[in-house]
Amino acid sequence: MTRTLISSGSSFEAEIGYSRAVVQGDWIFVSGTTGFDYSTMTISGGLEEQAEQCLKNIESALTKAGSSLADVVRVTYVLPNGADFPKCWPILRRYFGTVRPAAMMICAGLSDPRMQIEIEVTALRQPR
C-alpha cells in the first residue's frame, strides 16, 4: 500500500516534523489543524473565524488527497476552554451537518496561546 504525505506549506510541519495529512490506501489522517492561514502564517483573534479557517485548511488537505469533507468519518475538536465550544456549532454544522461524522471534543492547552481551536479528522475515501 502506498503512503502519501500531504503538506499545507505551514512552517510548523518542517519545524516539528509531521505532515498535514497522511494517505494510506483509502484512509486519510489529517493532523490537528489550527486556524492559521498557512499562506501568510497569520491567525485571526476570534474563535469562530479560527474554526472556519481550520475547516478550510482541512478541506484543502483532503482535496490534495483526492477526498473531501463528505468522506470524514471521525473528527476531534480541541479547545482550551470547553465552554466556548457552542460558539463553533453553527460553523461545524455548516461543514458537517449532512456528513455527521463520529466526534468528540476535549479541553486541552494548545501550543500557541493565540490558538483557540484545533481540529483533527480521519476520512475514508468513497468510490464516486
C-alpha atoms as a printed R data frame, in Angstrom:
    type eleno elety resid chain resno       x      y      z
1   ATOM     1    CA   MET     A     1   0.000  0.000  0.000
2   ATOM     2    CA   THR     A     2   1.368  3.385 -0.960
3   ATOM     3    CA   ARG     A     3   1.819  6.014  1.713
4   ATOM     4    CA   THR     A     4   1.448  9.643  0.597
5   ATOM     5    CA   LEU     A     5   2.358 12.679  2.688
6   ATOM     6    CA   ILE     A     6   0.371 15.901  2.220
7   ATOM     7    CA   SER     A     7   1.805 19.286  3.224
8   ATOM     8    CA   SER     A     8  -0.005 22.575  3.721
9   ATOM     9    CA   GLY     A     9   3.177 24.616  3.493
10  ATOM    10    CA   SER     A    10   2.924 25.516  7.184
11  ATOM    11    CA   SER     A    11   6.282 26.231  8.774
12  ATOM    12    CA   PHE     A    12   5.119 24.109 11.732
13  ATOM    13    CA   GLU     A    13   5.317 20.914  9.660
14  ATOM    14    CA   ALA     A    14   9.052 21.205  8.997
15  ATOM    15    CA   GLU     A    15   9.859 22.647 12.423
16  ATOM    16    CA   ILE     A    16   8.058 19.918 14.360
17  ATOM    17    CA   GLY     A    17   8.379 17.021 11.882
18  ATOM    18    CA   TYR     A    18   4.892 15.992 10.776
19  ATOM    19    CA   SER     A    19   2.609 16.077  7.729
20  ATOM    20    CA   ARG     A    20  -0.691 17.919  7.424
21  ATOM    21    CA   ALA     A    21  -2.151 14.617  6.265
22  ATOM    22    CA   VAL     A    22  -1.086 11.056  5.588
23  ATOM    23    CA   VAL     A    23  -2.859  8.952  2.985
24  ATOM    24    CA   GLN     A    24  -2.650  5.189  3.447
25  ATOM    25    CA   GLY     A    25  -4.787  3.288  0.968
26  ATOM    26    CA   ASP     A    26  -8.255  4.828  1.090
27  ATOM    27    CA   TRP     A    27  -7.703  6.274  4.579
28  ATOM    28    CA   ILE     A    28  -6.727  9.922  5.097
29  ATOM    29    CA   PHE     A    29  -5.488 11.044  8.502
30  ATOM    30    CA   VAL     A    30  -5.436 14.840  8.848
31  ATOM    31    CA   SER     A    31  -3.284 16.173 11.679
32  ATOM    32    CA   GLY     A    32  -4.596 18.537 14.283
33  ATOM    33    CA   THR     A    33  -5.219 21.690 12.267
34  ATOM    34    CA   THR     A    34  -5.433 25.186 13.695
35  ATOM    35    CA   GLY     A    35  -6.902 28.447 12.467
36  ATOM    36    CA   PHE     A    36  -3.683 29.725 10.919
37  ATOM    37    CA   ASP     A    37  -3.856 30.903  7.330
38  ATOM    38    CA   TYR     A    38  -0.815 28.911  6.250
39  ATOM    39    CA   SER     A    39  -0.124 31.080  3.201
40  ATOM    40    CA   THR     A    40   0.569 34.083  5.451
41  ATOM    41    CA   MET     A    41   1.148 32.301  8.804
42  ATOM    42    CA   THR     A    42  -1.369 34.657 10.416
43  ATOM    43    CA   ILE     A    43  -4.240 33.787 12.734
44  ATOM    44    CA   SER     A    44  -7.482 35.608 13.477
45  ATOM    45    CA   GLY     A    45  -8.263 36.614 17.028
46  ATOM    46    CA   GLY     A    46 -11.815 35.222 17.001
47  ATOM    47    CA   LEU     A    47 -12.813 31.632 17.749
48  ATOM    48    CA   GLU     A    48 -15.437 31.451 15.016
49  ATOM    49    CA   GLU     A    49 -13.009 32.737 12.376
50  ATOM    50    CA   GLN     A    50 -10.392 30.251 13.544
51  ATOM    51    CA   ALA     A    51 -12.877 27.368 13.355
52  ATOM    52    CA   GLU     A    52 -13.768 28.386  9.802
53  ATOM    53    CA   GLN     A    53 -10.085 28.574  8.808
54  ATOM    54    CA   CYS     A    54  -9.400 25.179 10.424
55  ATOM    55    CA   LEU     A    55 -12.056 23.622  8.236
56  ATOM    56    CA   LYS     A    56 -10.792 25.371  5.109
57  ATOM    57    CA   ASN     A    57  -7.292 24.054  5.884
58  ATOM    58    CA   ILE     A    58  -8.659 20.541  6.402
59  ATOM    59    CA   GLU     A    59 -10.713 20.750  3.222
60  ATOM    60    CA   SER     A    60  -7.590 21.764  1.296
61  ATOM    61    CA   ALA     A    61  -5.631 18.777  2.656
62  ATOM    62    CA   LEU     A    62  -8.469 16.393  1.825
63  ATOM    63    CA   THR     A    63  -8.720 17.786 -1.703
64  ATOM    64    CA   LYS     A    64  -4.973 17.218 -2.214
65  ATOM    65    CA   ALA     A    65  -5.578 13.643 -1.052
66  ATOM    66    CA   GLY     A    66  -8.353 13.134 -3.610
67  ATOM    67    CA   SER     A    67 -11.062 13.293 -0.970
68  ATOM    68    CA   SER     A    68 -13.483 15.776  0.574
69  ATOM    69    CA   LEU     A    69 -15.213 16.663  3.813
70  ATOM    70    CA   ALA     A    70 -18.013 14.299  2.747
71  ATOM    71    CA   ASP     A    71 -15.591 11.408  3.421
72  ATOM    72    CA   VAL     A    72 -14.860 12.398  7.042
73  ATOM    73    CA   VAL     A    73 -15.765  9.575  9.431
74  ATOM    74    CA   ARG     A    74 -14.190 10.895 12.648
75  ATOM    75    CA   VAL     A    75 -13.464 14.375 13.999
76  ATOM    76    CA   THR     A    76 -11.827 15.546 17.214
77  ATOM    77    CA   TYR     A    77 -12.160 19.121 18.429
78  ATOM    78    CA   VAL     A    78  -9.675 20.511 20.949
79  ATOM    79    CA   LEU     A    79 -10.382 23.799 22.717
80  ATOM    80    CA   PRO     A    80  -8.569 25.375 25.656
81  ATOM    81    CA   ASN     A    81 -11.947 26.481 27.009
82  ATOM    82    CA   GLY     A    82 -14.730 23.928 26.543
83  ATOM    83    CA   ALA     A    83 -17.372 26.500 27.473
84  ATOM    84    CA   ASP     A    84 -16.618 28.224 24.149
85  ATOM    85    CA   PHE     A    85 -17.468 25.149 22.054
86  ATOM    86    CA   PRO     A    86 -21.136 26.098 21.400
87  ATOM    87    CA   LYS     A    87 -19.923 29.238 19.581
88  ATOM    88    CA   CYS     A    88 -18.475 26.915 16.917
89  ATOM    89    CA   TRP     A    89 -21.574 24.803 16.397
90  ATOM    90    CA   PRO     A    90 -23.131 26.848 13.560
91  ATOM    91    CA   ILE     A    91 -19.862 26.633 11.608
92  ATOM    92    CA   LEU     A    92 -19.377 22.927 12.307
93  ATOM    93    CA   ARG     A    93 -22.990 22.235 11.333
94  ATOM    94    CA   ARG     A    94 -22.444 24.054  8.028
95  ATOM    95    CA   TYR     A    95 -19.487 21.813  7.161
96  ATOM    96    CA   PHE     A    96 -20.586 18.529  8.780
97  ATOM    97    CA   GLY     A    97 -24.368 18.806  9.167
98  ATOM    98    CA   THR     A    98 -25.102 16.225  6.489
99  ATOM    99    CA   VAL     A    99 -21.895 14.195  6.938
100 ATOM   100    CA   ARG     A   100 -22.364 13.766 10.701
101 ATOM   101    CA   PRO     A   101 -19.060 12.025 11.496
102 ATOM   102    CA   ALA     A   102 -18.330 10.420 14.850
103 ATOM   103    CA   ALA     A   103 -16.978 13.238 17.012
104 ATOM   104    CA   MET     A   104 -15.585 14.267 20.347
105 ATOM   105    CA   MET     A   105 -14.454 17.490 21.967
106 ATOM   106    CA   ILE     A   106 -11.717 17.716 24.554
107 ATOM   107    CA   CYS     A   107 -10.276 20.603 26.535
108 ATOM   108    CA   ALA     A   108  -6.503 20.973 26.454
109 ATOM   109    CA   GLY     A   109  -3.897 23.664 26.228
110 ATOM   110    CA   LEU     A   110  -2.726 24.357 22.683
111 ATOM   111    CA   SER     A   111   0.883 25.059 21.683
112 ATOM   112    CA   ASP     A   112   0.339 28.762 20.968
113 ATOM   113    CA   PRO     A   113  -1.827 30.960 23.217
114 ATOM   114    CA   ARG     A   114  -3.380 32.600 20.126
115 ATOM   115    CA   MET     A   115  -4.897 29.245 19.104
116 ATOM   116    CA   GLN     A   116  -8.479 28.819 20.285
117 ATOM   117    CA   ILE     A   117  -9.330 25.570 18.477
118 ATOM   118    CA   GLU     A   118  -7.613 22.646 16.810
119 ATOM   119    CA   ILE     A   119  -9.440 20.081 14.679
120 ATOM   120    CA   GLU     A   120  -8.267 16.617 13.594
121 ATOM   121    CA   VAL     A   121 -10.144 14.383 11.149
122 ATOM   122    CA   THR     A   122  -9.992 10.907  9.689
123 ATOM   123    CA   ALA     A   123 -11.574 10.284  6.307
124 ATOM   124    CA   LEU     A   124 -12.260  7.174  4.246
125 ATOM   125    CA   ARG     A   125 -12.337  7.813  0.512
126 ATOM   126    CA   GLN     A   126 -15.534  6.536 -1.038
127 ATOM   127    CA   PRO     A   127 -15.958  5.465 -4.658
128 ATOM   128    CA   ARG     A   128 -17.535  8.325 -6.592
